Amino acid sequence: MGRVCCFSFAITFSIVALISLTVAIATDYWFEVRNQLPGSDATMTSEGRNVTDLHPPFQYPYHVGLWLTCYDQLIPDTVKPENLVREKCVLDYDFESKSIEDFARTSEVCLVISCAIMLISALLGVAGCTCKRKSPLLLSSVLLFLSAITTLVGMCSFIARILMQQNLSNSSLHLPSDVIIGFCWSFYVGWGSLALQLFSGAIYVGGVRGCLVRRHKHDDNFI
């Protein structure tokens, strides 16, 4: 019974990891460039004057996903109206350089493959736990570690893409010094999924090896 509970936790964590990464892939809040909130300490100068009194706010705040770039206010003139897939969102396919495109495509492909691997791992985990077979459970753990590697490659590729894009954006869009630039919640959900994948894989391995439960004969009925 102890091992069944152990593997049930592993299956649950792997399913949560799959859902988390799917949500991250489907949302457009991986990275953002936005204006600071009026009245915050960061918008006040040492003389007590508001920064917006010195120069106007950034006109093109936006947030980025794996597939889309969405503008919160105005749309730059460089974006063609026919390229908009939603009211203020453009599909990211025409990148500034070949290197940026390579990193963007790598992040997309790796994260989608990671979801597919996690789905197979979850199905194997359910089958192994139901039939009380160790082989599918061990294979499920291997697949989880493999999906964690592909997720890591995808996340790092997205970071490289953003860093290269920001170097170009600072010169083309003339970003003011008071804008807030940083990663958003979708990005951190992706990292959370990676942690859950590793944790689930470790539970599978520990359960199969009998390290997490007492190894009584009546509890060691997995073959």
Backbone as JSON, one array per atom type, in Angstrom:
{
  "sequence": "MGRVCCFSFAITFSIVALISLTVAIATDYWFEVRNQLPGSDATMTSEGRNVTDLHPPFQYPYHVGLWLTCYDQLIPDTVKPENLVREKCVLDYDFESKSIEDFARTSEVCLVISCAIMLISALLGVAGCTCKRKSPLLLSSVLLFLSAITTLVGMCSFIARILMQQNLSNSSLHLPSDVIIGFCWSFYVGWGSLALQLFSGAIYVGGVRGCLVRRHKHDDNFI",
  "N": [[0.83, -1.21, 0.0], [2.0, 1.18, 0.72], [3.82, 1.75, -1.34], [2.08, 2.1, -3.48], [0.79, 4.48, -2.75], [3.02, 6.12, -2.8], [3.75, 6.09, -5.55], [1.39, 7.13, -6.54], [1.51, 9.77, -5.66], [3.7, 10.57, -7.23], [2.65, 10.32, -9.81], [0.61, 12.22, -9.66], [2.1, 14.61, -9.28], [3.49, 14.64, -11.7], [1.41, 14.97, -13.54], [0.47, 17.47, -12.76], [2.75, 18.93, -13.41], [2.7, 18.63, -16.19], [0.3, 19.97, -16.83], [0.96, 22.53, -15.91], [3.13, 23.28, -17.59], [1.82, 23.23, -20.04], [-0.05, 25.3, -19.69], [1.76, 27.42, -19.46], [2.94, 27.42, -22.02], [0.74, 28.08, -23.57], [0.04, 30.66, -22.87], [0.71, 34.24, -22.95], [2.56, 35.62, -21.37], [5.37, 35.65, -20.82], [7.44, 37.44, -20.86], [7.86, 40.93, -20.31], [7.57, 44.41, -21.13], [6.95, 47.32, -19.61], [5.39, 50.39, -18.45], [6.25, 52.12, -15.43], [4.22, 52.2, -12.47], [2.29, 55.1, -11.84], [3.21, 57.38, -9.27], [4.68, 55.59, -7.76], [7.66, 54.81, -5.85], [9.81, 54.43, -7.5], [9.27, 56.09, -9.62], [9.77, 58.63, -8.87], [11.89, 61.44, -8.69], [15.0, 62.51, -7.13], [14.46, 65.04, -6.27], [11.84, 64.95, -5.71], [10.12, 65.13, -7.83], [7.88, 63.87, -10.31], [8.73, 61.3, -12.61], [7.35, 61.14, -15.0], [6.74, 63.74, -15.45], [9.02, 64.74, -16.5], [9.62, 63.39, -18.89], [7.62, 61.82, -21.43], [5.66, 58.77, -20.93], [6.64, 55.43, -21.96], [5.51, 54.5, -25.14], [4.91, 52.06, -26.27], [4.31, 49.68, -24.61], [4.57, 46.18, -23.96], [3.92, 42.6, -23.95], [5.33, 39.33, -24.07], [5.01, 36.09, -25.49], [5.62, 32.58, -26.19], [4.77, 32.39, -28.79], [3.48, 34.74, -29.58], [3.61, 38.35, -29.68], [2.27, 40.84, -27.78], [0.82, 44.03, -27.71], [0.17, 46.56, -25.35], [-0.8, 49.14, -25.55], [-0.22, 51.4, -27.87], [0.63, 50.34, -31.23], [3.69, 49.63, -32.78], [4.94, 51.27, -35.76], [6.38, 49.58, -37.33], [5.11, 47.16, -37.31], [3.04, 45.38, -39.36], [-0.38, 45.78, -40.24], [-1.71, 43.56, -41.38], [-0.39, 41.45, -40.28], [-1.32, 41.03, -37.75], [-2.74, 38.83, -35.46], [-4.52, 38.85, -33.43], [-6.32, 41.52, -31.8], [-4.27, 43.29, -30.87], [-2.0, 41.75, -31.11], [0.78, 40.12, -32.51], [1.98, 37.52, -34.56], [4.94, 35.85, -33.88], [7.13, 35.43, -36.21], [8.76, 36.64, -38.02], [11.72, 37.35, -37.39], [14.38, 39.43, -36.03], [16.97, 38.56, -36.57], [18.82, 35.67, -37.76], [19.88, 34.16, -35.68], [18.3, 34.82, -33.46], [15.87, 33.8, -34.34], [16.5, 31.08, -34.44], [16.91, 30.45, -31.71], [14.34, 31.03, -30.77], [12.71, 29.18, -32.14], [13.85, 26.84, -31.18], [13.18, 26.93, -28.45], [10.36, 26.76, -28.6], [9.93, 24.25, -29.89], [11.25, 22.44, -28.16], [9.81, 22.71, -25.73], [7.24, 21.92, -26.45], [7.74, 19.27, -27.21], [8.56, 18.35, -24.72], [6.13, 18.42, -23.3], [4.75, 16.37, -24.66], [6.35, 14.16, -24.0], [5.97, 14.09, -21.24], [3.26, 13.48, -21.13], [3.21, 10.84, -22.14], [4.77, 9.68, -20.15], [3.11, 10.0, -17.89], [0.95, 8.33, -18.6], [2.25, 5.85, -18.67], [2.97, 5.71, -16.0], [0.48, 5.52, -14.71], [-0.4, 3.08, -15.79], [1.61, 1.33, -14.85], [1.3, 1.57, -12.08], [-1.3, 0.67, -11.74], [-1.21, -1.97, -12.72], [0.77, -2.9, -11.14], [3.52, -3.09, -11.87], [6.99, -2.83, -12.12], [8.64, -2.08, -14.24], [7.28, -0.31, -16.19], [7.01, 1.88, -14.47], [9.64, 2.58, -13.86], [10.52, 3.26, -16.42], [8.85, 5.41, -16.81], [9.95, 7.24, -15.01], [12.44, 7.68, -16.22], [11.62, 8.93, -18.58], [10.54, 11.25, -17.5], [12.83, 12.55, -16.49], [14.06, 12.95, -18.95], [12.21, 14.67, -20.16], [12.54, 16.82, -18.45], [15.1, 17.66, -19.13], [14.71, 18.51, -21.8], [12.89, 20.55, -21.29], [14.5, 22.3, -19.82], [16.39, 23.02, -21.78], [14.65, 24.34, -23.54], [13.72, 26.49, -21.94], [16.11, 27.9, -21.4], [16.8, 28.56, -24.01], [14.76, 30.34, -24.64], [15.41, 32.43, -22.89], [17.86, 33.23, -24.01], [16.93, 34.12, -26.48], [15.34, 36.34, -25.7], [17.26, 38.03, -24.51], [18.88, 38.66, -26.7], [16.99, 39.92, -28.35], [16.34, 42.14, -26.79], [18.67, 43.63, -26.81], [18.61, 44.61, -29.38], [16.17, 45.96, -29.35], [16.53, 48.06, -27.59], [17.93, 49.88, -29.07], [16.35, 50.27, -31.34], [13.69, 50.86, -30.5], [14.19, 52.73, -28.61], [14.12, 52.56, -25.68], [13.09, 54.07, -22.68], [14.74, 54.87, -19.56], [13.17, 54.4, -17.32], [11.33, 52.38, -17.64], [9.83, 49.2, -16.84], [11.34, 46.15, -17.11], [11.17, 42.72, -17.51], [10.8, 39.2, -16.65], [7.7, 37.34, -16.75], [4.76, 35.81, -15.22], [4.12, 33.45, -16.67], [6.59, 32.53, -17.52], [7.79, 31.81, -15.09], [6.06, 29.81, -14.28], [6.75, 27.85, -16.09], [9.34, 27.17, -15.14], [8.58, 26.17, -12.67], [7.21, 23.88, -13.49], [9.37, 22.41, -14.48], [10.76, 21.85, -12.08], [8.87, 20.22, -10.8], [8.84, 18.05, -12.55], [11.4, 16.92, -12.17], [11.18, 16.26, -9.46], [9.06, 14.41, -9.47], [10.19, 12.37, -11.04], [12.27, 11.59, -9.35], [10.82, 10.55, -7.2], [9.61, 8.35, -8.4], [11.9, 6.76, -9.01], [12.92, 6.35, -6.43], [10.76, 4.96, -5.29], [10.64, 2.61, -6.85], [13.07, 1.43, -6.24], [12.7, 0.87, -3.64], [13.33, 2.65, -1.61], [11.81, 4.48, -0.29], [9.82, 3.36, 1.18], [8.87, 0.89, 3.62], [10.3, -2.29, 3.32], [8.62, -4.66, 3.47], [7.41, -7.95, 2.97], [4.73, -8.25, 2.32], [4.22, -5.78, 1.36], [5.71, -5.49, -0.81], [4.8, -6.03, -3.48], [5.13, -5.39, -6.12], [6.16, -6.21, -9.36]],
  "CA": [[0.0, 0.0, 0.0], [2.87, 2.35, 0.79], [4.37, 2.07, -2.66], [0.98, 2.63, -4.3], [0.64, 5.89, -2.37], [4.21, 6.81, -3.28], [3.62, 6.26, -7.0], [0.26, 8.02, -6.79], [2.04, 11.13, -5.54], [4.54, 10.84, -8.39], [1.75, 10.52, -10.95], [-0.06, 13.5, -9.46], [3.06, 15.68, -9.55], [3.8, 14.67, -13.13], [0.25, 15.55, -14.22], [0.51, 18.91, -12.46], [3.84, 19.49, -14.21], [2.22, 18.69, -17.57], [-0.69, 21.05, -16.92], [1.66, 23.8, -15.73], [3.88, 23.63, -18.8], [0.83, 23.51, -21.09], [-0.54, 26.66, -19.44], [2.83, 28.35, -19.78], [3.09, 27.48, -23.47], [-0.46, 28.65, -24.19], [-0.16, 32.05, -22.45], [1.61, 35.21, -23.58], [3.14, 36.46, -20.33], [6.7, 35.17, -20.5], [8.33, 38.59, -20.72], [7.1, 42.16, -20.5], [8.15, 45.76, -21.04], [5.81, 48.17, -19.26], [5.68, 51.61, -17.71], [6.09, 52.04, -13.99], [2.97, 52.76, -11.97], [2.42, 56.48, -11.36], [3.21, 57.56, -7.83], [5.59, 54.68, -7.07], [8.93, 55.41, -5.46], [10.75, 54.38, -8.62], [8.94, 57.11, -10.6], [10.04, 59.93, -8.28], [13.29, 61.85, -8.69], [15.52, 62.88, -5.81], [13.86, 66.32, -5.89], [10.43, 64.74, -5.44], [9.33, 65.31, -9.04], [7.51, 62.64, -10.99], [9.49, 61.1, -13.83], [6.49, 61.42, -16.15], [6.75, 65.17, -15.71], [10.24, 65.05, -17.22], [9.47, 62.87, -20.24], [6.39, 61.02, -21.52], [5.86, 57.32, -20.73], [6.9, 54.6, -23.14], [4.25, 54.39, -25.88], [4.69, 50.73, -26.81], [4.48, 48.57, -23.65], [4.16, 44.92, -24.57], [4.3, 41.35, -23.29], [5.77, 38.34, -25.06], [4.87, 34.66, -25.24], [6.41, 31.78, -27.11], [4.28, 32.5, -30.16], [2.93, 36.06, -29.88], [3.98, 39.57, -28.98], [1.04, 41.61, -27.64], [1.04, 45.41, -27.29], [-0.87, 46.98, -24.42], [-1.35, 50.44, -25.94], [-0.01, 51.62, -29.3], [1.37, 49.34, -31.99], [4.73, 50.31, -33.57], [4.73, 51.36, -37.2], [7.07, 48.47, -37.99], [4.21, 46.01, -37.33], [2.05, 45.52, -40.41], [-1.72, 45.4, -39.77], [-2.1, 42.23, -41.85], [0.3, 40.43, -39.48], [-1.96, 40.91, -36.45], [-3.62, 37.67, -35.34], [-5.57, 39.35, -32.55], [-6.45, 42.97, -31.91], [-2.97, 43.94, -30.71], [-1.0, 40.69, -30.99], [1.39, 39.73, -33.77], [2.65, 36.23, -34.51], [6.39, 36.0, -33.99], [7.74, 34.57, -37.21], [9.73, 37.45, -38.76], [12.64, 37.81, -36.35], [15.38, 40.4, -36.44], [18.18, 37.89, -37.06], [18.72, 34.21, -37.83], [20.2, 33.61, -34.37], [17.11, 34.98, -32.63], [14.87, 32.84, -34.82], [16.92, 29.73, -34.04], [16.62, 30.28, -30.28], [12.89, 31.03, -30.59], [12.19, 27.9, -32.61], [14.33, 25.8, -30.26], [12.36, 26.98, -27.23], [9.02, 26.27, -28.9], [9.95, 22.81, -30.18], [11.65, 21.69, -26.97], [8.77, 22.71, -24.73], [6.14, 21.09, -26.94], [8.21, 17.88, -27.07], [8.54, 18.03, -23.29], [4.75, 18.1, -22.94], [4.44, 15.06, -25.21], [7.05, 13.16, -23.2], [5.31, 14.01, -19.93], [2.0, 12.78, -21.31], [3.53, 9.41, -22.22], [5.23, 9.27, -18.82], [1.95, 9.89, -17.0], [0.2, 7.13, -18.98], [3.02, 4.69, -18.2], [2.88, 5.67, -14.54], [-0.84, 4.99, -14.34], [-0.43, 1.66, -16.16], [2.48, 0.59, -13.94], [0.73, 1.56, -10.73], [-2.5, -0.16, -11.78], [-0.82, -3.37, -12.92], [1.83, -3.2, -10.17], [4.71, -3.47, -12.6], [8.06, -1.86, -11.89], [9.27, -1.63, -15.49], [6.69, 0.93, -16.69], [7.27, 2.98, -13.54], [11.02, 3.01, -14.05], [10.55, 3.94, -17.71], [8.19, 6.7, -16.61], [10.92, 8.15, -14.37], [13.44, 8.05, -17.24], [10.99, 9.91, -19.47], [10.42, 12.53, -16.78], [14.14, 13.21, -16.51], [14.28, 13.39, -20.32], [11.39, 15.87, -20.38], [13.16, 17.92, -17.69], [16.23, 18.16, -19.92], [14.18, 19.28, -22.92], [12.32, 21.78, -20.73], [15.63, 23.19, -19.48], [16.91, 23.57, -23.04], [13.66, 25.29, -24.05], [13.71, 27.69, -21.1], [17.36, 28.63, -21.63], [16.73, 29.12, -25.37], [13.9, 31.53, -24.58], [16.18, 33.49, -22.25], [18.81, 33.72, -25.0], [16.16, 34.88, -27.47], [14.93, 37.62, -25.13], [18.44, 38.87, -24.33], [19.29, 39.17, -28.01], [15.98, 40.86, -28.82], [16.39, 43.38, -26.02], [19.81, 44.42, -27.29], [18.16, 45.32, -30.58], [15.03, 46.84, -29.04], [17.02, 49.27, -26.92], [18.39, 50.82, -30.08], [15.31, 50.56, -32.33], [12.52, 51.47, -29.86], [14.66, 53.77, -27.69], [13.46, 52.35, -24.4], [13.53, 54.97, -21.61], [15.37, 54.19, -18.42], [12.24, 54.18, -16.22], [10.4, 51.28, -17.92], [10.07, 47.95, -16.13], [11.63, 45.06, -18.03], [11.4, 41.51, -16.73], [10.03, 38.01, -16.97], [6.37, 37.34, -16.15], [4.34, 34.6, -14.52], [4.19, 32.26, -17.53], [7.98, 32.08, -17.49], [8.06, 31.13, -13.81], [5.28, 28.57, -14.29], [7.58, 26.89, -16.81], [10.38, 26.7, -14.23], [7.91, 25.33, -11.68], [6.98, 22.58, -14.12], [10.65, 21.71, -14.5], [11.03, 21.34, -10.73], [7.95, 19.1, -10.55], [9.28, 16.9, -13.34], [12.53, 16.3, -11.47], [10.69, 15.71, -8.2], [8.29, 13.21, -9.79], [11.13, 11.34, -11.46], [12.99, 11.11, -8.17], [9.91, 9.7, -6.42], [9.5, 7.08, -9.12], [13.13, 5.98, -8.82], [12.97, 5.93, -5.03], [9.74, 3.95, -5.05], [11.01, 1.36, -7.5], [14.21, 0.85, -5.52], [12.29, 0.56, -2.28], [14.03, 3.52, -0.66], [10.9, 5.4, 0.39], [8.83, 2.62, 1.96], [9.39, -0.31, 4.27], [10.37, -3.38, 2.37], [8.0, -5.89, 3.96], [7.03, -8.83, 1.88], [3.35, -7.99, 1.91], [4.15, -4.45, 0.73], [6.61, -5.51, -1.97], [4.08, -6.84, -4.46], [5.39, -4.92, -7.47], [7.05, -7.13, -10.06]],
  "C": [[0.86, 1.26, 0.0], [3.42, 2.75, -0.55], [3.29, 2.62, -3.59], [0.77, 4.1, -4.02], [1.82, 6.71, -2.9], [4.1, 7.09, -4.77], [2.44, 7.14, -7.35], [0.67, 9.48, -6.67], [2.87, 11.5, -6.76], [3.69, 11.11, -9.63], [1.06, 11.88, -10.85], [0.86, 14.67, -9.78], [3.39, 15.78, -11.03], [2.64, 15.27, -13.93], [0.19, 17.06, -13.98], [1.6, 19.6, -13.27], [3.42, 19.64, -15.67], [1.23, 19.84, -17.75], [0.0, 22.41, -16.82], [2.39, 24.22, -16.99], [2.94, 23.93, -19.96], [0.26, 24.92, -20.94], [0.51, 27.7, -19.81], [2.99, 28.52, -21.28], [1.93, 28.24, -24.12], [-0.66, 30.13, -23.86], [0.96, 32.94, -22.98], [2.27, 36.13, -22.56], [4.47, 35.88, -19.85], [7.64, 36.33, -20.19], [7.52, 39.85, -21.0], [8.0, 43.39, -20.43], [6.98, 46.7, -20.78], [6.28, 49.41, -18.51], [5.5, 51.39, -16.22], [4.78, 52.69, -13.57], [3.18, 54.19, -11.47], [2.36, 56.54, -9.84], [4.1, 56.61, -7.07], [6.91, 55.37, -6.78], [9.91, 55.46, -6.62], [10.48, 55.46, -9.65], [9.19, 58.51, -10.07], [11.53, 60.22, -8.33], [13.71, 62.24, -7.29], [14.95, 64.2, -5.34], [12.37, 66.19, -5.61], [9.53, 64.94, -6.65], [9.04, 63.96, -9.67], [8.27, 62.53, -12.3], [8.65, 61.42, -15.06], [6.38, 62.9, -16.44], [7.97, 65.57, -16.53], [10.19, 64.56, -18.66], [8.26, 61.95, -20.28], [6.68, 59.54, -21.32], [6.1, 56.62, -22.06], [5.59, 54.28, -23.83], [3.93, 52.97, -26.34], [4.94, 49.63, -25.77], [3.92, 47.28, -24.24], [4.54, 43.74, -23.67], [4.45, 40.28, -24.36], [5.46, 36.94, -24.57], [5.78, 33.88, -26.16], [6.04, 32.06, -28.56], [3.91, 33.93, -30.54], [3.63, 37.16, -29.1], [2.74, 40.47, -28.97], [1.36, 42.99, -27.08], [-0.14, 45.87, -26.46], [-1.53, 48.29, -24.84], [-1.21, 50.62, -27.46], [0.79, 50.5, -29.92], [2.43, 50.06, -32.82], [4.43, 50.29, -35.05], [5.39, 50.21, -37.94], [6.21, 47.21, -38.08], [3.12, 46.26, -38.39], [0.68, 45.07, -39.91], [-2.15, 44.0, -40.2], [-1.42, 41.1, -41.06], [-0.33, 40.23, -38.11], [-2.9, 39.7, -36.45], [-4.74, 37.93, -34.34], [-5.52, 40.86, -32.62], [-5.11, 43.69, -31.84], [-1.83, 42.94, -30.56], [-0.51, 40.3, -32.38], [2.11, 38.4, -33.57], [4.13, 36.42, -34.76], [6.94, 34.99, -34.98], [8.81, 35.31, -38.01], [10.69, 38.09, -37.75], [13.73, 38.7, -36.93], [16.63, 39.76, -37.02], [17.95, 36.38, -37.05], [18.98, 33.58, -36.47], [18.99, 33.69, -33.43], [16.04, 33.97, -33.04], [15.23, 31.42, -34.39], [16.61, 29.48, -32.57], [15.11, 30.22, -30.04], [12.29, 29.68, -31.01], [12.63, 26.76, -31.68], [13.49, 25.76, -28.99], [10.97, 26.42, -27.48], [9.0, 24.75, -29.09], [10.26, 22.0, -28.93], [10.52, 21.62, -25.94], [7.55, 21.9, -25.17], [6.51, 19.61, -26.84], [8.18, 17.45, -25.61], [7.13, 17.69, -22.82], [4.35, 16.71, -23.44], [5.1, 13.95, -24.39], [6.38, 12.99, -21.84], [3.97, 13.28, -20.02], [2.22, 11.27, -21.37], [3.97, 8.89, -20.86], [4.07, 9.09, -17.86], [1.12, 8.64, -17.31], [0.92, 5.86, -18.53], [2.95, 4.56, -16.69], [1.55, 5.1, -14.07], [-0.92, 3.5, -14.63], [0.41, 0.84, -15.19], [1.92, 0.49, -12.55], [-0.51, 0.66, -10.67], [-2.16, -1.64, -11.86], [0.25, -3.83, -11.94], [3.06, -3.81, -10.84], [5.77, -2.39, -12.42], [8.62, -1.29, -13.19], [8.62, -0.37, -16.07], [6.95, 2.13, -15.78], [8.7, 3.5, -13.69], [11.18, 3.75, -15.37], [9.9, 5.32, -17.62], [9.14, 7.7, -15.97], [11.99, 8.61, -15.36], [12.87, 9.11, -18.18], [10.82, 11.26, -18.79], [11.74, 13.27, -16.73], [14.48, 13.71, -17.92], [13.47, 14.65, -20.62], [11.95, 17.07, -19.62], [14.33, 18.52, -18.46], [15.73, 19.01, -21.09], [13.54, 20.58, -22.46], [13.41, 22.78, -20.41], [16.22, 23.82, -20.73], [15.95, 24.62, -23.6], [13.64, 26.58, -23.26], [14.95, 28.55, -21.34], [17.38, 29.25, -23.03], [15.85, 30.36, -25.4], [14.64, 32.7, -23.95], [17.17, 34.09, -23.24], [18.11, 34.56, -26.07], [15.83, 36.28, -26.93], [16.13, 38.56, -24.97], [18.91, 39.46, -25.65], [18.28, 40.17, -28.56], [16.06, 42.19, -28.09], [17.56, 44.25, -26.43], [19.44, 45.21, -28.53], [17.04, 46.3, -30.29], [15.49, 48.13, -28.38], [17.47, 50.32, -27.92], [17.27, 51.21, -31.05], [14.11, 51.28, -31.72], [12.89, 52.58, -28.9], [13.96, 53.69, -26.34], [13.97, 53.35, -23.36], [14.02, 54.19, -20.41], [14.39, 53.84, -17.31], [11.24, 53.06, -16.5], [10.81, 50.05, -17.12], [10.21, 46.83, -17.15], [11.89, 43.81, -17.21], [10.52, 40.36, -17.2], [8.72, 38.0, -16.17], [6.01, 35.95, -15.64], [4.38, 33.35, -15.38], [5.59, 31.66, -17.53], [8.27, 31.3, -16.22], [7.23, 29.86, -13.66], [6.05, 27.48, -15.02], [8.69, 26.32, -15.94], [9.77, 25.82, -13.13], [7.61, 23.95, -12.22], [8.26, 21.76, -14.17], [10.98, 21.1, -13.14], [10.14, 20.14, -10.4], [8.33, 17.86, -11.34], [10.43, 16.16, -12.65], [12.07, 15.63, -10.18], [9.91, 14.42, -8.44], [9.2, 12.07, -10.21], [11.89, 10.75, -10.3], [12.11, 10.19, -7.31], [9.74, 8.34, -7.09], [10.71, 6.19, -8.86], [13.22, 5.47, -7.39], [11.96, 4.86, -4.71], [10.1, 2.6, -5.63], [12.14, 0.68, -6.73], [13.87, 0.51, -4.07], [12.95, 1.42, -1.23], [13.07, 4.38, 0.16], [9.87, 4.69, 1.25], [9.5, 1.45, 2.63], [9.28, -1.5, 3.34], [9.87, -4.68, 3.0], [7.5, -6.7, 2.78], [5.62, -8.53, 1.39], [3.21, -6.65, 1.23], [5.0, -4.4, -0.53], [6.0, -6.37, -3.07], [4.18, -6.29, -5.86], [6.41, -5.84, -8.13], [7.62, -6.48, -11.32]]
}
